């Protein structure tokens, strides 16, 4: 699955002198794909900055497309497989249009279990 800008959203601004933001990204892509250089292609347009925090939520097939998809019993499709917290380590200019790609840290896994 390729990067889909619609599933990356800012959920919190930290404020303060240094600032920063918390982002959530939903995808079926593995974490290694998401933190690969150049995966997030519109970091500048989105307003990402070095030091921002990204929570990656990995789903079995695709991110839920409707509210009804997240109001189902555990273990029914579409299943939340994994979570990872990553930091934006830097931004790289990507062309003459003033856009930037994000370089994400490898991340720290968030255990997703249901016992």
C-alpha positions as CSV (number, residue, x, y, z in Angstrom):
1,X,0.0,0.0,0.0
2,X,1.3,3.5,-0.8
3,X,1.3,6.5,1.4
4,X,-2.1,8.1,1.7
5,X,-2.1,11.7,2.9
6,X,-5.8,11.5,4.0
7,X,-4.8,9.0,6.8
8,X,-2.1,11.3,8.4
9,X,-3.7,13.8,10.7
10,X,-2.5,16.2,13.4
11,X,-4.3,15.5,16.6
12,X,-2.5,17.8,19.1
13,X,-0.3,20.9,19.1
14,X,2.2,21.0,22.0
15,X,2.6,24.7,22.2
16,X,5.4,26.4,24.1
17,X,8.7,27.8,22.9
18,X,9.8,24.8,20.9
19,X,6.4,23.6,20.0
20,X,5.7,20.3,18.2
21,X,2.7,18.2,17.4
22,X,1.2,14.7,17.7
23,X,0.2,13.0,14.6
24,X,-1.7,9.7,13.9
25,X,-1.2,7.7,10.7
26,X,-3.4,4.7,9.9
27,X,-2.3,2.2,7.2
28,X,-1.8,-1.4,6.4
29,X,1.9,-0.7,5.7
30,X,4.5,-2.3,8.0
31,X,6.5,0.1,10.2
32,X,9.7,-0.4,8.1
33,X,7.8,0.9,5.1
34,X,6.4,3.9,6.9
35,X,9.8,5.1,8.4
36,X,11.6,4.7,5.1
37,X,13.1,7.9,3.8
38,X,10.6,9.8,1.6
39,X,7.5,7.7,2.5
40,X,5.6,10.8,3.8
41,X,5.7,13.0,0.7
42,X,3.8,16.1,1.9
43,X,5.3,16.8,5.3
44,X,5.8,20.5,4.5
45,X,2.2,21.0,3.4
46,X,0.9,19.1,6.4
47,X,3.0,21.3,8.7
48,X,5.3,18.6,10.2
49,X,8.4,19.7,12.0
50,X,11.5,18.0,13.4
51,X,10.7,16.6,16.8
52,X,7.0,15.9,16.1
53,X,5.6,12.6,17.3
54,X,3.8,10.2,15.0
55,X,1.7,7.3,16.2
56,X,1.5,4.6,13.4
57,X,-1.5,2.3,13.6
58,X,-1.2,-0.8,11.4
59,X,-4.5,-2.5,10.2
60,X,-4.9,-5.9,8.6
61,X,-6.2,-4.8,5.2
62,X,-6.7,-1.0,5.1
63,X,-7.5,1.8,7.5
64,X,-11.2,1.8,8.5
65,X,-13.2,3.7,6.0
66,X,-16.3,4.3,8.2
67,X,-17.1,4.6,11.8
68,X,-19.0,1.3,11.6
69,X,-15.7,-0.5,11.0
70,X,-14.3,0.4,14.4
71,X,-17.4,-0.5,16.2
72,X,-17.0,-4.3,15.8
73,X,-16.0,-7.1,18.1
74,X,-12.3,-7.8,18.7
75,X,-10.9,-10.2,16.2
76,X,-13.3,-9.3,13.4
77,X,-12.0,-7.7,10.2
78,X,-10.5,-5.1,10.1
79,X,-8.0,-5.9,12.9
80,X,-5.6,-3.4,14.5
81,X,-2.3,-5.4,14.2
82,X,0.3,-3.1,15.7
83,X,1.2,0.4,16.9
84,X,4.5,2.3,16.8
85,X,5.6,5.7,18.2
86,X,8.1,7.5,15.9
87,X,9.7,10.9,15.9
88,X,10.2,13.2,12.9
89,X,14.0,13.3,12.8
90,X,14.2,15.7,9.9
91,X,12.7,17.1,6.7
92,X,14.2,17.0,3.2
93,X,13.3,19.3,0.4
94,X,11.7,17.3,-2.4
95,X,11.6,19.5,-5.5
96,X,11.0,23.0,-6.7
97,X,7.5,23.2,-5.3
98,X,8.6,23.9,-1.7
99,X,7.5,20.4,-0.5
100,X,9.3,18.3,2.0
101,X,9.4,14.6,2.9
102,X,9.7,13.4,6.5
103,X,12.5,11.3,7.9
104,X,11.0,9.2,10.7
105,X,12.9,7.4,13.5
106,X,12.7,3.6,13.5
107,X,10.1,3.8,16.3
108,X,9.2,2.1,19.5
109,X,6.6,-0.6,19.3
110,X,3.3,-0.3,21.2
111,X,2.1,-3.8,22.2
112,X,-1.3,-4.6,20.8
113,X,-2.7,-7.6,22.5
114,X,-6.2,-8.9,23.5
115,X,-6.2,-11.7,26.0
